[in-house]
Amino acid sequence: MVKEVRIQNYKSVQDLTLELGRVNILIGANGCGKSNILEAIAFGSAAAENKLGNEFLSSRGIRVTEPKAMRNGFLKNSLIESVTITFNLLDEVITNHIDNDNEAFSVWNTAYNSKLLLEAKKKKEKYDFVNRNHKPILNIKEEEIIRSFKEFNLIKENQLLDEVKNIIDKHKQEIKKFLNFLIYTPENSFLRKFEEESQIEPLGIRGEGLFKLLSVMSQETPEEFQEVIENLELIDWFEGFEIPKDLVFTERRIRIKDRFLEEGLQYFDQRSANEGFLFLMFYFALFISKYTPKFFAIDNIDTSLNPKLCSELIKVLAKLAEKHDKQVIFTTHNPAILDGLNLNDDEQRLLVVSRNKEGHTKTKRVLPIPTPEGEIPVRLSEQFMRGYIGGLPKNF
């Protein structure tokens, strides 16, 4: 998992370090910088692959503007400084410095530091590899990395070259887990029509490709498909859904069963489905499928959902994240979402976002407070509304 992200000089974020768990919720007032934090992470992961064109950035969920507008504008010097995003992925630390020439972005330097577990020796070794040629990490040739290994005395005389290549391959795979970071903002129209597909496979940020993903899951990973169906039982009227066998390409639909309808009338398709049901189907497919990213965000997770369903959904998604090795950052304005968190689990974290006196985005982690004996615990939603944990507009 990504343990820590440091963001410097991106929009309202001057210098911010986020210590992340597996499930993270950002809550705060409108305009405090929640979306800027998500975009900065997506921006940094795109930079690591050197995919900084507008089409790549927008498909990741970044609101694309003029390059200079994506830098922190609160200080004159910040307008000429680079945007810097640093990821700490387990024992991997990757720093991307992103610059621009007023027209486009470029990654002018990438530093990559790591602690490798050399399995043959069963001990840890340390190296510092600087990408001197300013290439994306995944495009660096094995020969270049091996040369750096030799420079830092990491390759022993009796160590096989294949063994070293295996080490390199494992760590490239670890890096890839967060390079696909996307900001999902599903929309009703895309979830309902099933007609659009996305530049990002298998699931677009607005819900494009959901039908295709479900179809693939039903055929290639039927146990995952069944798990999606089982979790949809959070909705009381739901009894199941299926993809018709006689489906033709131009007729993308699913058959949804409502347990309250009479025999022969139980089924309808996604065009008639409740909006909240479609959002849940999207979230469960995203968390369960092995084809979706390992590290991602969902902006406004509460959209179209009943408050009680919100809190129950977070409990379910936290379990799915652990089971399927996913890491997620949610944003929300609905305090009911907070009641689904278990702050006694260090992998579930609540971060209150606000802006300081200079206007810079900052975060504060909310830690669990023991309830005094004999007293009734105050729910997180109530703590938030009372102003105990911050994150409310200052004018109220």
Long-range contacts (C-beta under 8 A, 24 or more apart in sequence): 1-89, 1-90, 1-295, 1-327, 2-87, 2-88, 2-89, 2-178, 2-295, 2-327, 3-88, 3-89, 3-90, 4-86, 4-87, 4-88, 5-40, 5-41, 5-44, 5-85, 5-86, 5-87, 5-88, 6-84, 6-85, 6-86, 7-37, 7-40, 7-41, 7-44, 7-84, 7-85, 8-83, 8-84, 8-85, 8-86, 9-71, 9-72, 9-78, 9-81, 9-82, 9-83, 9-84, 10-36, 10-39, 10-40, 10-43, 10-70, 10-71, 10-72, 10-83, 10-85, 11-36, 11-39, 11-40, 11-69, 11-70, 11-71, 11-72, 11-73, 12-36, 12-72, 12-74, 12-355, 12-359, 12-360, 12-361, 13-37, 13-40, 13-72, 13-360, 13-361, 14-72, 14-74, 14-75, 14-78, 14-358, 14-360, 14-361, 15-360, 16-360, 16-361, 16-362, 16-363, 18-351, 18-363, 19-349, 19-365, 20-327, 20-329, 20-349, 21-346, 21-347, 21-348, 21-349, 22-318, 22-321, 22-322, 22-326, 22-327, 22-328, 22-347, 22-348, 23-314, 23-317, 23-318, 23-321, 23-327, 23-328, 23-330, 23-341, 23-347, 23-348, 23-349, 24-328, 24-329, 24-330, 24-348, 24-349, 24-350, 24-351, 25-314, 25-329, 25-330, 25-331, 25-332, 25-337, 25-338, 25-341, 25-349, 25-350, 25-351, 26-329, 26-330, 26-331, 26-332, 26-351, 26-353, 26-363, 27-331, 27-332, 27-333, 27-335, 27-337, 27-338, 27-350, 27-351, 27-352, 27-353, 27-384, 27-391, 28-352, 28-353, 28-354, 28-390, 28-391, 29-354, 29-391, 29-392, 29-393, 29-394, 30-333, 30-393, 31-355, 32-353, 32-354, 32-355, 32-361, 32-391, 33-353, 33-355, 33-361, 34-299, 34-331, 34-353, 35-63, 35-183, 35-299, 35-331, 36-361, 37-329, 37-353, 37-361, 37-363, 38-183, 38-297, 38-299, 38-329, 38-331, 39-63, 39-183, 40-83, 40-85, 41-85, 41-181, 41-297, 41-329, 42-181, 42-182, 42-183, 42-297, 43-70, 43-83, 43-85, 43-98, 44-85, 44-86, 44-87, 44-96, 44-98, 45-87, 45-178, 45-179, 45-180, 45-181, 47-85, 47-96, 47-98, 47-105, 47-107, 47-110, 48-87, 48-94, 48-96, 48-107, 48-110, 48-136, 48-137, 48-138, 48-175, 48-179, 49-136, 49-138, 49-179, 50-107, 50-135, 50-136, 50-139, 52-98, 52-104, 52-105, 52-106, 52-107, 53-104, 55-199, 59-198, 59-199, 59-200, 59-204, 59-205, 60-181, 60-182, 60-183, 60-200, 60-205, 61-182, 61-183, 61-184, 61-185, 61-205, 61-297, 61-299, 62-183, 66-102, 67-100, 67-101, 67-102, 67-103, 67-104, 67-105, 68-100, 68-102, 72-360, 74-358, 74-359, 74-360, 82-108, 87-178, 89-174, 89-175, 89-177, 89-178, 90-174, 91-115, 91-116, 92-171, 92-174, 92-175, 94-137, 94-175, 107-134, 107-136, 108-134, 109-134, 110-134, 110-135, 110-136, 110-137, 112-137, 114-171, 116-154, 116-167, 116-171, 118-154, 118-159, 118-167, 119-163, 119-167, 120-159, 120-163, 121-156, 125-154, 126-152, 127-152, 127-154, 128-152, 137-172, 137-175, 138-172, 138-175, 138-176, 138-179, 142-168, 177-293, 177-294, 177-295, 178-294, 178-295, 180-293, 180-294, 180-295, 180-296, 181-293, 181-295, 181-296, 181-297, 182-293, 182-296, 182-297, 183-296, 183-297, 183-298, 183-299, 184-286, 184-296, 184-297, 184-298, 184-299, 185-298, 185-299, 185-300, 186-278, 186-279, 186-282, 186-303, 188-275, 188-278, 188-304, 191-270, 191-275, 191-278, 191-279, 191-281, 191-282, 192-270, 192-271, 192-273, 192-275, 192-278, 193-271, 194-252, 194-253, 194-254, 194-270, 195-252, 201-291, 202-289, 202-291, 202-292, 203-282, 203-285, 203-286, 203-289, 203-291, 203-292, 207-278, 207-282, 210-281, 210-282, 210-285, 211-252, 211-253, 211-254, 213-285, 213-289, 213-291, 213-292, 214-243, 214-254, 214-281, 214-285, 215-243, 216-291, 217-285, 217-288, 217-289, 217-291, 218-243, 221-289, 221-290, 224-288, 224-289, 224-290, 227-284, 227-288, 228-281, 228-284, 228-285, 228-288, 231-280, 231-284, 231-288, 231-316, 231-320, 232-277, 232-280, 232-281, 232-284, 234-280, 234-309, 234-312, 234-313, 234-316, 235-274, 235-276, 235-277, 235-280, 235-309, 238-277, 239-266, 241-281, 275-304, 276-304, 276-305, 276-306, 276-309, 279-303, 279-304, 279-305, 280-305, 280-313, 283-313, 283-317, 284-320, 287-317, 287-320, 287-321, 287-324, 287-326, 287-328, 288-320, 288-324, 290-324, 292-326, 293-326, 294-325, 294-326, 294-327, 295-326, 295-327, 295-328, 296-326, 296-327, 296-328, 296-329, 297-328, 297-329, 297-330, 297-331, 298-328, 298-329, 298-330, 298-331, 299-331, 300-331, 300-332, 300-333, 301-330, 301-331, 301-332, 301-337, 302-332, 302-333, 302-334, 302-336, 302-337, 307-334, 307-336, 308-336, 310-334, 310-336, 310-337, 310-340, 311-336, 311-337, 311-338, 311-339, 311-340, 311-381, 312-340, 313-340, 314-339, 314-340, 314-341, 315-340, 315-342, 318-342, 318-345, 318-348, 322-347, 335-380, 335-381, 335-382, 335-384, 335-385, 336-381, 338-379, 338-380, 338-381, 338-384, 339-379, 339-380, 339-381, 341-380, 343-367, 343-368, 343-380, 344-368, 350-380, 350-389, 352-389, 352-390, 352-391, 353-391, 354-390, 354-391, 364-390
